[in-house]
């Protein structure tokens, strides 16, 4: 969220209203998550070895790695000085159009499982809903822009949708 925009070469400027809405949402979500974890969450002494925490942490890490790799693929589609659009290839982009969004959803589902909180699950569901809608738009655009776009690629969930 904070680093990726600075790594994009020649990216389009973000409209102010989109920036402000994202800033407000991230601030509010950060407050909800941190307030719950610091003030209200009660975990057993052995929570760090609980299967929910361990599985959630592993999912979060896997999602982060997918997200980092997918962002790397997207950032390197064009070489310096090149213009135009290209089809992303490699990693989960071989199966889905929005591998970066999939990684982010996996991250937040992992966080929700590890925190075992309604706030965490609410954010995971919200993230899925927002990013799936964006992924549908990207998927449609790819098919309209590229005649040779792989027909078997799904939108955001490998092998499903």
Phi and psi in radians as a Rosetta constraint file:
Dihedral C 1 N 2 CA 2 C 2 CIRCULARHARMONIC -1.597 0.35
Dihedral N 2 CA 2 C 2 N 3 CIRCULARHARMONIC -0.543 0.35
Dihedral C 2 N 3 CA 3 C 3 CIRCULARHARMONIC -1.594 0.35
Dihedral N 3 CA 3 C 3 N 4 CIRCULARHARMONIC -0.770 0.35
Dihedral C 3 N 4 CA 4 C 4 CIRCULARHARMONIC -0.915 0.35
Dihedral N 4 CA 4 C 4 N 5 CIRCULARHARMONIC -0.804 0.35
Dihedral C 4 N 5 CA 5 C 5 CIRCULARHARMONIC -1.013 0.35
Dihedral N 5 CA 5 C 5 N 6 CIRCULARHARMONIC -0.522 0.35
Dihedral C 5 N 6 CA 6 C 6 CIRCULARHARMONIC -1.395 0.35
Dihedral N 6 CA 6 C 6 N 7 CIRCULARHARMONIC -0.280 0.35
Dihedral C 6 N 7 CA 7 C 7 CIRCULARHARMONIC -1.600 0.35
Dihedral N 7 CA 7 C 7 N 8 CIRCULARHARMONIC -0.253 0.35
Dihedral C 7 N 8 CA 8 C 8 CIRCULARHARMONIC -1.290 0.35
Dihedral N 8 CA 8 C 8 N 9 CIRCULARHARMONIC 2.302 0.35
Dihedral C 8 N 9 CA 9 C 9 CIRCULARHARMONIC -1.559 0.35
Dihedral N 9 CA 9 C 9 N 10 CIRCULARHARMONIC 2.169 0.35
Dihedral C 9 N 10 CA 10 C 10 CIRCULARHARMONIC 1.124 0.35
Dihedral N 10 CA 10 C 10 N 11 CIRCULARHARMONIC 0.501 0.35
Dihedral C 10 N 11 CA 11 C 11 CIRCULARHARMONIC -1.216 0.35
Dihedral N 11 CA 11 C 11 N 12 CIRCULARHARMONIC 2.689 0.35
Dihedral C 11 N 12 CA 12 C 12 CIRCULARHARMONIC -1.282 0.35
Dihedral N 12 CA 12 C 12 N 13 CIRCULARHARMONIC 2.555 0.35
Dihedral C 12 N 13 CA 13 C 13 CIRCULARHARMONIC -1.140 0.35
Dihedral N 13 CA 13 C 13 N 14 CIRCULARHARMONIC 2.564 0.35
Dihedral C 13 N 14 CA 14 C 14 CIRCULARHARMONIC -1.510 0.35
Dihedral N 14 CA 14 C 14 N 15 CIRCULARHARMONIC 2.272 0.35
Dihedral C 14 N 15 CA 15 C 15 CIRCULARHARMONIC -1.037 0.35
Dihedral N 15 CA 15 C 15 N 16 CIRCULARHARMONIC 2.551 0.35
Dihedral C 15 N 16 CA 16 C 16 CIRCULARHARMONIC -1.008 0.35
Dihedral N 16 CA 16 C 16 N 17 CIRCULARHARMONIC -0.760 0.35
Dihedral C 16 N 17 CA 17 C 17 CIRCULARHARMONIC -1.093 0.35
Dihedral N 17 CA 17 C 17 N 18 CIRCULARHARMONIC -0.658 0.35
Dihedral C 17 N 18 CA 18 C 18 CIRCULARHARMONIC -1.149 0.35
Dihedral N 18 CA 18 C 18 N 19 CIRCULARHARMONIC -0.728 0.35
Dihedral C 18 N 19 CA 19 C 19 CIRCULARHARMONIC -1.078 0.35
Dihedral N 19 CA 19 C 19 N 20 CIRCULARHARMONIC -0.814 0.35
Dihedral C 19 N 20 CA 20 C 20 CIRCULARHARMONIC -1.117 0.35
Dihedral N 20 CA 20 C 20 N 21 CIRCULARHARMONIC -0.757 0.35
Dihedral C 20 N 21 CA 21 C 21 CIRCULARHARMONIC -1.096 0.35
Dihedral N 21 CA 21 C 21 N 22 CIRCULARHARMONIC -0.747 0.35
Dihedral C 21 N 22 CA 22 C 22 CIRCULARHARMONIC -1.127 0.35
Dihedral N 22 CA 22 C 22 N 23 CIRCULARHARMONIC -0.718 0.35
Dihedral C 22 N 23 CA 23 C 23 CIRCULARHARMONIC -1.097 0.35
Dihedral N 23 CA 23 C 23 N 24 CIRCULARHARMONIC -0.808 0.35
Dihedral C 23 N 24 CA 24 C 24 CIRCULARHARMONIC -1.099 0.35
Dihedral N 24 CA 24 C 24 N 25 CIRCULARHARMONIC -0.802 0.35
Dihedral C 24 N 25 CA 25 C 25 CIRCULARHARMONIC -1.077 0.35
Dihedral N 25 CA 25 C 25 N 26 CIRCULARHARMONIC -0.836 0.35
Dihedral C 25 N 26 CA 26 C 26 CIRCULARHARMONIC -1.112 0.35
Dihedral N 26 CA 26 C 26 N 27 CIRCULARHARMONIC -0.654 0.35
Dihedral C 26 N 27 CA 27 C 27 CIRCULARHARMONIC -1.131 0.35
Dihedral N 27 CA 27 C 27 N 28 CIRCULARHARMONIC -0.813 0.35
Dihedral C 27 N 28 CA 28 C 28 CIRCULARHARMONIC -1.134 0.35
Dihedral N 28 CA 28 C 28 N 29 CIRCULARHARMONIC -0.784 0.35
Dihedral C 28 N 29 CA 29 C 29 CIRCULARHARMONIC -1.106 0.35
Dihedral N 29 CA 29 C 29 N 30 CIRCULARHARMONIC -0.752 0.35
Dihedral C 29 N 30 CA 30 C 30 CIRCULARHARMONIC -1.046 0.35
Dihedral N 30 CA 30 C 30 N 31 CIRCULARHARMONIC -0.692 0.35
Dihedral C 30 N 31 CA 31 C 31 CIRCULARHARMONIC -1.112 0.35
Dihedral N 31 CA 31 C 31 N 32 CIRCULARHARMONIC -0.847 0.35
Dihedral C 31 N 32 CA 32 C 32 CIRCULARHARMONIC -1.039 0.35
Dihedral N 32 CA 32 C 32 N 33 CIRCULARHARMONIC -0.812 0.35
Dihedral C 32 N 33 CA 33 C 33 CIRCULARHARMONIC -1.129 0.35
Dihedral N 33 CA 33 C 33 N 34 CIRCULARHARMONIC -0.847 0.35
Dihedral C 33 N 34 CA 34 C 34 CIRCULARHARMONIC -1.233 0.35
Dihedral N 34 CA 34 C 34 N 35 CIRCULARHARMONIC -0.633 0.35
Dihedral C 34 N 35 CA 35 C 35 CIRCULARHARMONIC -1.104 0.35
Dihedral N 35 CA 35 C 35 N 36 CIRCULARHARMONIC -0.791 0.35
Dihedral C 35 N 36 CA 36 C 36 CIRCULARHARMONIC -1.084 0.35
Dihedral N 36 CA 36 C 36 N 37 CIRCULARHARMONIC -0.881 0.35
Dihedral C 36 N 37 CA 37 C 37 CIRCULARHARMONIC -1.145 0.35
Dihedral N 37 CA 37 C 37 N 38 CIRCULARHARMONIC -0.610 0.35
Dihedral C 37 N 38 CA 38 C 38 CIRCULARHARMONIC -1.551 0.35
Dihedral N 38 CA 38 C 38 N 39 CIRCULARHARMONIC -0.415 0.35
Dihedral C 38 N 39 CA 39 C 39 CIRCULARHARMONIC -2.007 0.35
Dihedral N 39 CA 39 C 39 N 40 CIRCULARHARMONIC -0.531 0.35
Dihedral C 39 N 40 CA 40 C 40 CIRCULARHARMONIC -2.096 0.35
Dihedral N 40 CA 40 C 40 N 41 CIRCULARHARMONIC -0.450 0.35
Dihedral C 40 N 41 CA 41 C 41 CIRCULARHARMONIC -1.152 0.35
Dihedral N 41 CA 41 C 41 N 42 CIRCULARHARMONIC 2.366 0.35
Dihedral C 41 N 42 CA 42 C 42 CIRCULARHARMONIC -2.211 0.35
Dihedral N 42 CA 42 C 42 N 43 CIRCULARHARMONIC 2.033 0.35
Dihedral C 42 N 43 CA 43 C 43 CIRCULARHARMONIC -2.050 0.35
Dihedral N 43 CA 43 C 43 N 44 CIRCULARHARMONIC 2.560 0.35
Dihedral C 43 N 44 CA 44 C 44 CIRCULARHARMONIC -1.141 0.35
Dihedral N 44 CA 44 C 44 N 45 CIRCULARHARMONIC 2.753 0.35
Dihedral C 44 N 45 CA 45 C 45 CIRCULARHARMONIC -1.015 0.35
Dihedral N 45 CA 45 C 45 N 46 CIRCULARHARMONIC -0.498 0.35
Dihedral C 45 N 46 CA 46 C 46 CIRCULARHARMONIC -1.712 0.35
Dihedral N 46 CA 46 C 46 N 47 CIRCULARHARMONIC 0.351 0.35
Dihedral C 46 N 47 CA 47 C 47 CIRCULARHARMONIC -1.009 0.35
Dihedral N 47 CA 47 C 47 N 48 CIRCULARHARMONIC -0.657 0.35
Dihedral C 47 N 48 CA 48 C 48 CIRCULARHARMONIC -1.158 0.35
Dihedral N 48 CA 48 C 48 N 49 CIRCULARHARMONIC -0.236 0.35
Dihedral C 48 N 49 CA 49 C 49 CIRCULARHARMONIC -1.921 0.35
Dihedral N 49 CA 49 C 49 N 50 CIRCULARHARMONIC 0.089 0.35
Dihedral C 49 N 50 CA 50 C 50 CIRCULARHARMONIC -1.203 0.35
Dihedral N 50 CA 50 C 50 N 51 CIRCULARHARMONIC 2.435 0.35
Dihedral C 50 N 51 CA 51 C 51 CIRCULARHARMONIC -0.994 0.35
Dihedral N 51 CA 51 C 51 N 52 CIRCULARHARMONIC -0.579 0.35
Dihedral C 51 N 52 CA 52 C 52 CIRCULARHARMONIC -1.129 0.35
Dihedral N 52 CA 52 C 52 N 53 CIRCULARHARMONIC -0.762 0.35
Dihedral C 52 N 53 CA 53 C 53 CIRCULARHARMONIC -1.177 0.35
Dihedral N 53 CA 53 C 53 N 54 CIRCULARHARMONIC -0.797 0.35
Dihedral C 53 N 54 CA 54 C 54 CIRCULARHARMONIC -1.139 0.35
Dihedral N 54 CA 54 C 54 N 55 CIRCULARHARMONIC -0.785 0.35
Dihedral C 54 N 55 CA 55 C 55 CIRCULARHARMONIC -1.147 0.35
Dihedral N 55 CA 55 C 55 N 56 CIRCULARHARMONIC -0.766 0.35
Dihedral C 55 N 56 CA 56 C 56 CIRCULARHARMONIC -1.070 0.35
Dihedral N 56 CA 56 C 56 N 57 CIRCULARHARMONIC -0.734 0.35
Dihedral C 56 N 57 CA 57 C 57 CIRCULARHARMONIC -1.121 0.35
Dihedral N 57 CA 57 C 57 N 58 CIRCULARHARMONIC -0.710 0.35
Dihedral C 57 N 58 CA 58 C 58 CIRCULARHARMONIC -1.137 0.35
Dihedral N 58 CA 58 C 58 N 59 CIRCULARHARMONIC -0.754 0.35
Dihedral C 58 N 59 CA 59 C 59 CIRCULARHARMONIC -1.068 0.35
Dihedral N 59 CA 59 C 59 N 60 CIRCULARHARMONIC -0.766 0.35
Dihedral C 59 N 60 CA 60 C 60 CIRCULARHARMONIC -1.017 0.35
Dihedral N 60 CA 60 C 60 N 61 CIRCULARHARMONIC -0.807 0.35
Dihedral C 60 N 61 CA 61 C 61 CIRCULARHARMONIC -1.115 0.35
Dihedral N 61 CA 61 C 61 N 62 CIRCULARHARMONIC -0.764 0.35
Dihedral C 61 N 62 CA 62 C 62 CIRCULARHARMONIC -1.073 0.35
Dihedral N 62 CA 62 C 62 N 63 CIRCULARHARMONIC -0.792 0.35
Dihedral C 62 N 63 CA 63 C 63 CIRCULARHARMONIC -1.058 0.35
Dihedral N 63 CA 63 C 63 N 64 CIRCULARHARMONIC -0.728 0.35
Dihedral C 63 N 64 CA 64 C 64 CIRCULARHARMONIC -1.093 0.35
Dihedral N 64 CA 64 C 64 N 65 CIRCULARHARMONIC -0.758 0.35
Dihedral C 64 N 65 CA 65 C 65 CIRCULARHARMONIC -1.135 0.35
Dihedral N 65 CA 65 C 65 N 66 CIRCULARHARMONIC -0.704 0.35
Dihedral C 65 N 66 CA 66 C 66 CIRCULARHARMONIC -1.066 0.35
Dihedral N 66 CA 66 C 66 N 67 CIRCULARHARMONIC -0.796 0.35
Dihedral C 66 N 67 CA 67 C 67 CIRCULARHARMONIC -1.088 0.35
Dihedral N 67 CA 67 C 67 N 68 CIRCULARHARMONIC -0.821 0.35
Dihedral C 67 N 68 CA 68 C 68 CIRCULARHARMONIC -1.079 0.35
Dihedral N 68 CA 68 C 68 N 69 CIRCULARHARMONIC -0.819 0.35
Dihedral C 68 N 69 CA 69 C 69 CIRCULARHARMONIC -1.099 0.35
Dihedral N 69 CA 69 C 69 N 70 CIRCULARHARMONIC -0.767 0.35
Dihedral C 69 N 70 CA 70 C 70 CIRCULARHARMONIC -1.137 0.35
Dihedral N 70 CA 70 C 70 N 71 CIRCULARHARMONIC -0.725 0.35
Dihedral C 70 N 71 CA 71 C 71 CIRCULARHARMONIC -1.098 0.35
Dihedral N 71 CA 71 C 71 N 72 CIRCULARHARMONIC -0.664 0.35
Dihedral C 71 N 72 CA 72 C 72 CIRCULARHARMONIC -1.078 0.35
Dihedral N 72 CA 72 C 72 N 73 CIRCULARHARMONIC -0.778 0.35
Dihedral C 72 N 73 CA 73 C 73 CIRCULARHARMONIC -1.047 0.35
Dihedral N 73 CA 73 C 73 N 74 CIRCULARHARMONIC -0.828 0.35
Dihedral C 73 N 74 CA 74 C 74 CIRCULARHARMONIC -1.124 0.35
Dihedral N 74 CA 74 C 74 N 75 CIRCULARHARMONIC -0.725 0.35
Dihedral C 74 N 75 CA 75 C 75 CIRCULARHARMONIC -1.136 0.35
Dihedral N 75 CA 75 C 75 N 76 CIRCULARHARMONIC -0.477 0.35
Dihedral C 75 N 76 CA 76 C 76 CIRCULARHARMONIC -1.828 0.35
Dihedral N 76 CA 76 C 76 N 77 CIRCULARHARMONIC 0.305 0.35
Dihedral C 76 N 77 CA 77 C 77 CIRCULARHARMONIC -1.103 0.35
Dihedral N 77 CA 77 C 77 N 78 CIRCULARHARMONIC -0.701 0.35
Dihedral C 77 N 78 CA 78 C 78 CIRCULARHARMONIC -1.904 0.35
Dihedral N 78 CA 78 C 78 N 79 CIRCULARHARMONIC 2.436 0.35
Dihedral C 78 N 79 CA 79 C 79 CIRCULARHARMONIC -1.406 0.35
Dihedral N 79 CA 79 C 79 N 80 CIRCULARHARMONIC 2.778 0.35
Dihedral C 79 N 80 CA 80 C 80 CIRCULARHARMONIC -0.919 0.35
Dihedral N 80 CA 80 C 80 N 81 CIRCULARHARMONIC 2.277 0.35
Dihedral C 80 N 81 CA 81 C 81 CIRCULARHARMONIC 1.598 0.35
Dihedral N 81 CA 81 C 81 N 82 CIRCULARHARMONIC -0.281 0.35
Dihedral C 81 N 82 CA 82 C 82 CIRCULARHARMONIC -1.346 0.35
Dihedral N 82 CA 82 C 82 N 83 CIRCULARHARMONIC 2.633 0.35
Dihedral C 82 N 83 CA 83 C 83 CIRCULARHARMONIC -2.211 0.35
Dihedral N 83 CA 83 C 83 N 84 CIRCULARHARMONIC 3.018 0.35
Dihedral C 83 N 84 CA 84 C 84 CIRCULARHARMONIC 1.658 0.35
Dihedral N 84 CA 84 C 84 N 85 CIRCULARHARMONIC 3.118 0.35
Dihedral C 84 N 85 CA 85 C 85 CIRCULARHARMONIC -1.991 0.35
Dihedral N 85 CA 85 C 85 N 86 CIRCULARHARMONIC 2.647 0.35
Dihedral C 85 N 86 CA 86 C 86 CIRCULARHARMONIC -2.362 0.35
Dihedral N 86 CA 86 C 86 N 87 CIRCULARHARMONIC 2.771 0.35
Dihedral C 86 N 87 CA 87 C 87 CIRCULARHARMONIC -1.452 0.35
Dihedral N 87 CA 87 C 87 N 88 CIRCULARHARMONIC 2.198 0.35
Dihedral C 87 N 88 CA 88 C 88 CIRCULARHARMONIC -1.145 0.35
Dihedral N 88 CA 88 C 88 N 89 CIRCULARHARMONIC 2.412 0.35
Dihedral C 88 N 89 CA 89 C 89 CIRCULARHARMONIC -2.342 0.35
Dihedral N 89 CA 89 C 89 N 90 CIRCULARHARMONIC 2.596 0.35
Dihedral C 89 N 90 CA 90 C 90 CIRCULARHARMONIC 1.787 0.35
Dihedral N 90 CA 90 C 90 N 91 CIRCULARHARMONIC 2.683 0.35
Dihedral C 90 N 91 CA 91 C 91 CIRCULARHARMONIC 1.015 0.35
Dihedral N 91 CA 91 C 91 N 92 CIRCULARHARMONIC -2.479 0.35
Dihedral C 91 N 92 CA 92 C 92 CIRCULARHARMONIC -1.269 0.35
Dihedral N 92 CA 92 C 92 N 93 CIRCULARHARMONIC -0.179 0.35
Dihedral C 92 N 93 CA 93 C 93 CIRCULARHARMONIC -1.141 0.35
Dihedral N 93 CA 93 C 93 N 94 CIRCULARHARMONIC -0.257 0.35
Dihedral C 93 N 94 CA 94 C 94 CIRCULARHARMONIC -1.270 0.35
Dihedral N 94 CA 94 C 94 N 95 CIRCULARHARMONIC -0.300 0.35
Dihedral C 94 N 95 CA 95 C 95 CIRCULARHARMONIC -2.043 0.35
Dihedral N 95 CA 95 C 95 N 96 CIRCULARHARMONIC -0.511 0.35
Dihedral C 95 N 96 CA 96 C 96 CIRCULARHARMONIC -2.420 0.35
Dihedral N 96 CA 96 C 96 N 97 CIRCULARHARMONIC 2.699 0.35
Dihedral C 96 N 97 CA 97 C 97 CIRCULARHARMONIC -1.371 0.35
Dihedral N 97 CA 97 C 97 N 98 CIRCULARHARMONIC -0.461 0.35
Dihedral C 97 N 98 CA 98 C 98 CIRCULARHARMONIC -2.129 0.35
Dihedral N 98 CA 98 C 98 N 99 CIRCULARHARMONIC 1.089 0.35
Dihedral C 98 N 99 CA 99 C 99 CIRCULARHARMONIC -1.093 0.35
Dihedral N 99 CA 99 C 99 N 100 CIRCULARHARMONIC -0.628 0.35
Dihedral C 99 N 100 CA 100 C 100 CIRCULARHARMONIC -1.132 0.35
Dihedral N 100 CA 100 C 100 N 101 CIRCULARHARMONIC -0.702 0.35
Dihedral C 100 N 101 CA 101 C 101 CIRCULARHARMONIC -1.183 0.35
Dihedral N 101 CA 101 C 101 N 102 CIRCULARHARMONIC -0.708 0.35
Dihedral C 101 N 102 CA 102 C 102 CIRCULARHARMONIC -1.013 0.35
Dihedral N 102 CA 102 C 102 N 103 CIRCULARHARMONIC -0.788 0.35
Dihedral C 102 N 103 CA 103 C 103 CIRCULARHARMONIC -1.038 0.35
Dihedral N 103 CA 103 C 103 N 104 CIRCULARHARMONIC -0.715 0.35
Dihedral C 103 N 104 CA 104 C 104 CIRCULARHARMONIC -1.162 0.35
Dihedral N 104 CA 104 C 104 N 105 CIRCULARHARMONIC -0.706 0.35
Dihedral C 104 N 105 CA 105 C 105 CIRCULARHARMONIC -1.126 0.35
Dihedral N 105 CA 105 C 105 N 106 CIRCULARHARMONIC -0.726 0.35
Dihedral C 105 N 106 CA 106 C 106 CIRCULARHARMONIC -1.075 0.35
Dihedral N 106 CA 106 C 106 N 107 CIRCULARHARMONIC -0.727 0.35
Dihedral C 106 N 107 CA 107 C 107 CIRCULARHARMONIC -0.977 0.35
Dihedral N 107 CA 107 C 107 N 108 CIRCULARHARMONIC -0.887 0.35
Dihedral C 107 N 108 CA 108 C 108 CIRCULARHARMONIC -1.259 0.35
Dihedral N 108 CA 108 C 108 N 109 CIRCULARHARMONIC -0.521 0.35
Dihedral C 108 N 109 CA 109 C 109 CIRCULARHARMONIC -1.172 0.35
Dihedral N 109 CA 109 C 109 N 110 CIRCULARHARMONIC -0.674 0.35
Dihedral C 109 N 110 CA 110 C 110 CIRCULARHARMONIC -1.101 0.35
Dihedral N 110 CA 110 C 110 N 111 CIRCULARHARMONIC -0.765 0.35
Dihedral C 110 N 111 CA 111 C 111 CIRCULARHARMONIC -1.057 0.35
Dihedral N 111 CA 111 C 111 N 112 CIRCULARHARMONIC -0.783 0.35
Dihedral C 111 N 112 CA 112 C 112 CIRCULARHARMONIC -1.062 0.35
Dihedral N 112 CA 112 C 112 N 113 CIRCULARHARMONIC -0.735 0.35
Dihedral C 112 N 113 CA 113 C 113 CIRCULARHARMONIC -1.169 0.35
Dihedral N 113 CA 113 C 113 N 114 CIRCULARHARMONIC -0.758 0.35
Dihedral C 113 N 114 CA 114 C 114 CIRCULARHARMONIC -1.164 0.35
Dihedral N 114 CA 114 C 114 N 115 CIRCULARHARMONIC -0.645 0.35
Dihedral C 114 N 115 CA 115 C 115 CIRCULARHARMONIC -1.465 0.35
Dihedral N 115 CA 115 C 115 N 116 CIRCULARHARMONIC -0.405 0.35
Dihedral C 115 N 116 CA 116 C 116 CIRCULARHARMONIC 0.849 0.35
Dihedral N 116 CA 116 C 116 N 117 CIRCULARHARMONIC 0.932 0.35
Dihedral C 116 N 117 CA 117 C 117 CIRCULARHARMONIC -2.298 0.35
Dihedral N 117 CA 117 C 117 N 118 CIRCULARHARMONIC 2.642 0.35
Dihedral C 117 N 118 CA 118 C 118 CIRCULARHARMONIC -1.105 0.35
Dihedral N 118 CA 118 C 118 N 119 CIRCULARHARMONIC -0.606 0.35
Dihedral C 118 N 119 CA 119 C 119 CIRCULARHARMONIC -1.123 0.35
Dihedral N 119 CA 119 C 119 N 120 CIRCULARHARMONIC -0.748 0.35
Dihedral C 119 N 120 CA 120 C 120 CIRCULARHARMONIC -1.124 0.35
Dihedral N 120 CA 120 C 120 N 121 CIRCULARHARMONIC -0.778 0.35
Dihedral C 120 N 121 CA 121 C 121 CIRCULARHARMONIC -1.178 0.35
Dihedral N 121 CA 121 C 121 N 122 CIRCULARHARMONIC -0.657 0.35
Dihedral C 121 N 122 CA 122 C 122 CIRCULARHARMONIC -1.061 0.35
Dihedral N 122 CA 122 C 122 N 123 CIRCULARHARMONIC -0.750 0.35
Dihedral C 122 N 123 CA 123 C 123 CIRCULARHARMONIC -1.194 0.35
Dihedral N 123 CA 123 C 123 N 124 CIRCULARHARMONIC -0.664 0.35
Dihedral C 123 N 124 CA 124 C 124 CIRCULARHARMONIC -1.084 0.35
Dihedral N 124 CA 124 C 124 N 125 CIRCULARHARMONIC -0.779 0.35
Dihedral C 124 N 125 CA 125 C 125 CIRCULARHARMONIC -1.151 0.35
Dihedral N 125 CA 125 C 125 N 126 CIRCULARHARMONIC -0.783 0.35
Dihedral C 125 N 126 CA 126 C 126 CIRCULARHARMONIC -1.041 0.35
Dihedral N 126 CA 126 C 126 N 127 CIRCULARHARMONIC -0.794 0.35
Dihedral C 126 N 127 CA 127 C 127 CIRCULARHARMONIC -1.043 0.35
Dihedral N 127 CA 127 C 127 N 128 CIRCULARHARMONIC -0.794 0.35
Dihedral C 127 N 128 CA 128 C 128 CIRCULARHARMONIC -1.022 0.35
Dihedral N 128 CA 128 C 128 N 129 CIRCULARHARMONIC -0.845 0.35
Dihedral C 128 N 129 CA 129 C 129 CIRCULARHARMONIC -1.055 0.35
Dihedral N 129 CA 129 C 129 N 130 CIRCULARHARMONIC -0.801 0.35
Dihedral C 129 N 130 CA 130 C 130 CIRCULARHARMONIC -1.175 0.35
Dihedral N 130 CA 130 C 130 N 131 CIRCULARHARMONIC -0.851 0.35
Dihedral C 130 N 131 CA 131 C 131 CIRCULARHARMONIC -1.255 0.35
Dihedral N 131 CA 131 C 131 N 132 CIRCULARHARMONIC -0.553 0.35
Dihedral C 131 N 132 CA 132 C 132 CIRCULARHARMONIC -1.151 0.35
Dihedral N 132 CA 132 C 132 N 133 CIRCULARHARMONIC -0.688 0.35
Dihedral C 132 N 133 CA 133 C 133 CIRCULARHARMONIC -1.075 0.35
Dihedral N 133 CA 133 C 133 N 134 CIRCULARHARMONIC -0.780 0.35
Dihedral C 133 N 134 CA 134 C 134 CIRCULARHARMONIC -1.143 0.35
Dihedral N 134 CA 134 C 134 N 135 CIRCULARHARMONIC -0.681 0.35
Dihedral C 134 N 135 CA 135 C 135 CIRCULARHARMONIC -1.098 0.35
Dihedral N 135 CA 135 C 135 N 136 CIRCULARHARMONIC -0.682 0.35
Dihedral C 135 N 136 CA 136 C 136 CIRCULARHARMONIC -1.050 0.35
Dihedral N 136 CA 136 C 136 N 137 CIRCULARHARMONIC -0.743 0.35
Dihedral C 136 N 137 CA 137 C 137 CIRCULARHARMONIC -1.123 0.35
Dihedral N 137 CA 137 C 137 N 138 CIRCULARHARMONIC -0.761 0.35
Dihedral C 137 N 138 CA 138 C 138 CIRCULARHARMONIC -1.103 0.35
Dihedral N 138 CA 138 C 138 N 139 CIRCULARHARMONIC -0.777 0.35
Dihedral C 138 N 139 CA 139 C 139 CIRCULARHARMONIC -1.039 0.35
Dihedral N 139 CA 139 C 139 N 140 CIRCULARHARMONIC -0.809 0.35
Dihedral C 139 N 140 CA 140 C 140 CIRCULARHARMONIC -1.088 0.35
Dihedral N 140 CA 140 C 140 N 141 CIRCULARHARMONIC -0.770 0.35
Dihedral C 140 N 141 CA 141 C 141 CIRCULARHARMONIC -1.068 0.35
Dihedral N 141 CA 141 C 141 N 142 CIRCULARHARMONIC -0.788 0.35
Dihedral C 141 N 142 CA 142 C 142 CIRCULARHARMONIC -0.995 0.35
Dihedral N 142 CA 142 C 142 N 143 CIRCULARHARMONIC -0.781 0.35
Dihedral C 142 N 143 CA 143 C 143 CIRCULARHARMONIC -1.161 0.35
Dihedral N 143 CA 143 C 143 N 144 CIRCULARHARMONIC -0.596 0.35
Dihedral C 143 N 144 CA 144 C 144 CIRCULARHARMONIC -1.312 0.35
Dihedral N 144 CA 144 C 144 N 145 CIRCULARHARMONIC -0.621 0.35
Dihedral C 144 N 145 CA 145 C 145 CIRCULARHARMONIC -1.393 0.35
Dihedral N 145 CA 145 C 145 N 146 CIRCULARHARMONIC -0.645 0.35
Dihedral C 145 N 146 CA 146 C 146 CIRCULARHARMONIC -2.090 0.35
Dihedral N 146 CA 146 C 146 N 147 CIRCULARHARMONIC 2.034 0.35
Dihedral C 146 N 147 CA 147 C 147 CIRCULARHARMONIC -1.122 0.35
Dihedral N 147 CA 147 C 147 N 148 CIRCULARHARMONIC -0.532 0.35
Dihedral C 147 N 148 CA 148 C 148 CIRCULARHARMONIC -1.665 0.35
Dihedral N 148 CA 148 C 148 N 149 CIRCULARHARMONIC 0.298 0.35
Dihedral C 148 N 149 CA 149 C 149 CIRCULARHARMONIC -1.139 0.35
Dihedral N 149 CA 149 C 149 N 150 CIRCULARHARMONIC 2.324 0.35
Dihedral C 149 N 150 CA 150 C 150 CIRCULARHARMONIC -0.986 0.35
Dihedral N 150 CA 150 C 150 N 151 CIRCULARHARMONIC 2.117 0.35
Dihedral C 150 N 151 CA 151 C 151 CIRCULARHARMONIC -1.226 0.35
Dihedral N 151 CA 151 C 151 N 152 CIRCULARHARMONIC -0.436 0.35
Dihedral C 151 N 152 CA 152 C 152 CIRCULARHARMONIC -1.422 0.35
Dihedral N 152 CA 152 C 152 N 153 CIRCULARHARMONIC -0.225 0.35
Dihedral C 152 N 153 CA 153 C 153 CIRCULARHARMONIC -1.136 0.35
Dihedral N 153 CA 153 C 153 N 154 CIRCULARHARMONIC 2.374 0.35
Dihedral C 153 N 154 CA 154 C 154 CIRCULARHARMONIC -1.549 0.35
Dihedral N 154 CA 154 C 154 N 155 CIRCULARHARMONIC 3.090 0.35
Dihedral C 154 N 155 CA 155 C 155 CIRCULARHARMONIC -1.322 0.35
Dihedral N 155 CA 155 C 155 N 156 CIRCULARHARMONIC -1.081 0.35
Dihedral C 155 N 156 CA 156 C 156 CIRCULARHARMONIC -2.506 0.35
Dihedral N 156 CA 156 C 156 N 157 CIRCULARHARMONIC -0.258 0.35
Dihedral C 156 N 157 CA 157 C 157 CIRCULARHARMONIC -2.052 0.35
Dihedral N 157 CA 157 C 157 N 158 CIRCULARHARMONIC 1.982 0.35
Dihedral C 157 N 158 CA 158 C 158 CIRCULARHARMONIC -0.893 0.35
Dihedral N 158 CA 158 C 158 N 159 CIRCULARHARMONIC 2.308 0.35
Dihedral C 158 N 159 CA 159 C 159 CIRCULARHARMONIC 1.222 0.35
Dihedral N 159 CA 159 C 159 N 160 CIRCULARHARMONIC -0.113 0.35
Dihedral C 159 N 160 CA 160 C 160 CIRCULARHARMONIC -1.981 0.35
Dihedral N 160 CA 160 C 160 N 161 CIRCULARHARMONIC -1.171 0.35
